[in-house]
Amino acid sequence: MAQTYMKGPMDPASLGPISEEKLAEAKNELKELKTKTGWKEPERSHMDDKEIKWRFGGPPDYTIANLAYLKGRTRIHDEGSLE
């Protein structure tokens, strides 16, 4: 998708979009973290809505945001509870 240029850097000190290589590393790290901890990524049920017309042809990739969220997590709420 054309969104690669919109993804921010993993390190705030770096400039420019994230490379495909760094994105692949982040996806692997996210997968390992979820496997090790059993945590889940935030649910974004609207992403599968067929009526949405995405600006760049498809939904955005939340890998970087999800990785930052899970790495910075301080509380684990019970399934189904209000967070």
Backbone hydrogen bonds in HBPLUS format (Angstrom, degrees):
<---DONOR---> <-ACCEPTOR-->    atom                        ^
c    i                          cat <-CA-CA->   ^        H-A-AA   ^      H-
h    n   atom  resd res      DA  || num        DHA   H-A  angle D-A-AA Bond
n    s   type  num  typ     dist DA aas  dist angle  dist       angle   num
A0006-MET N   A0003-GLN O   2.80 MM   3  5.26 153.0  1.88 118.3 127.2     1
A0007-LYS N   A0004-THR O   3.35 MM   3  5.65 156.8  2.41 108.3 114.3     2
A0014-SER N   A0011-ASP O   2.82 MM   3  5.51 156.4  1.87 124.0 131.2     3
A0023-LEU N   A0019-SER O   2.94 MM   4  6.21 155.5  2.00 150.7 158.3     4
A0024-ALA N   A0020-GLU O   2.95 MM   4  6.14 152.1  2.02 142.6 149.7     5
A0025-GLU N   A0021-GLU O   3.01 MM   4  6.33 152.1  2.09 144.7 152.4     6
A0026-ALA N   A0022-LYS O   2.93 MM   4  6.19 154.7  1.99 145.8 152.6     7
A0027-LYS N   A0023-LEU O   2.92 MM   4  6.20 152.7  1.99 147.3 154.8     8
A0028-ASN N   A0024-ALA O   3.00 MM   4  6.27 155.6  2.07 146.5 152.7     9
A0029-GLU N   A0025-GLU O   2.90 MM   4  6.16 159.5  1.94 149.9 155.9    10
A0030-LEU N   A0026-ALA O   2.86 MM   4  6.01 158.0  1.90 148.6 154.7    11
A0031-LYS N   A0027-LYS O   2.96 MM   4  6.12 158.5  2.01 144.8 150.7    12
A0032-GLU N   A0028-ASN O   2.94 MM   4  6.16 161.9  1.97 151.4 155.9    13
A0033-LEU N   A0029-GLU O   2.94 MM   4  6.09 159.8  1.98 148.5 154.2    14
A0034-LYS N   A0030-LEU O   2.96 MM   4  6.17 161.3  2.00 150.8 155.5    15
A0035-THR N   A0031-LYS O   2.98 MM   4  6.15 154.8  2.04 146.6 153.8    16
A0036-LYS N   A0032-GLU O   2.88 MM   4  6.00 163.1  1.91 152.0 156.5    17
A0037-THR N   A0033-LEU O   2.98 MM   4  6.01 161.6  2.02 149.1 153.7    18
A0038-GLY N   A0034-LYS O   2.78 MM   4  5.16 144.9  1.91 133.3 142.9    19
A0047-MET N   A0044-ARG O   3.10 MM   3  5.84 165.4  2.12 121.5 126.1    20
A0049-ASP N   A0046-HIS O   3.13 MM   3  5.32 165.5  2.15 111.5 115.9    21
A0052-ILE N   A0049-ASP O   3.38 MM   3  5.85 160.2  2.42 109.6 114.8    22
A0057-GLY N   A0054-TRP O   3.24 MM   3  5.11 168.7  2.25 108.4 108.1    23
A0066-ASN N   A0062-TYR O   2.81 MM   4  5.90 166.2  1.83 161.9 166.1    24
A0067-LEU N   A0063-THR O   2.92 MM   4  6.03 157.5  1.97 150.0 156.2    25
A0068-ALA N   A0064-ILE O   3.03 MM   4  6.21 164.9  2.06 149.5 153.4    26
A0069-TYR N   A0065-ALA O   2.91 MM   4  6.08 156.0  1.97 146.6 153.9    27
A0070-LEU N   A0066-ASN O   2.96 MM   4  6.14 168.7  1.97 151.8 153.9    28
A0071-LYS N   A0067-LEU O   2.94 MM   4  6.03 159.6  1.98 150.6 156.8    29
A0072-GLY N   A0068-ALA O   3.04 MM   4  6.01 142.8  2.18 140.7 149.5    30
A0073-ARG N   A0070-LEU O   3.46 MM   3  5.10 162.5  2.49  95.7 100.4    31
A0081-SER N   A0078-ASP O   3.06 MM   3  5.51 164.2  2.08 134.6 135.8    32
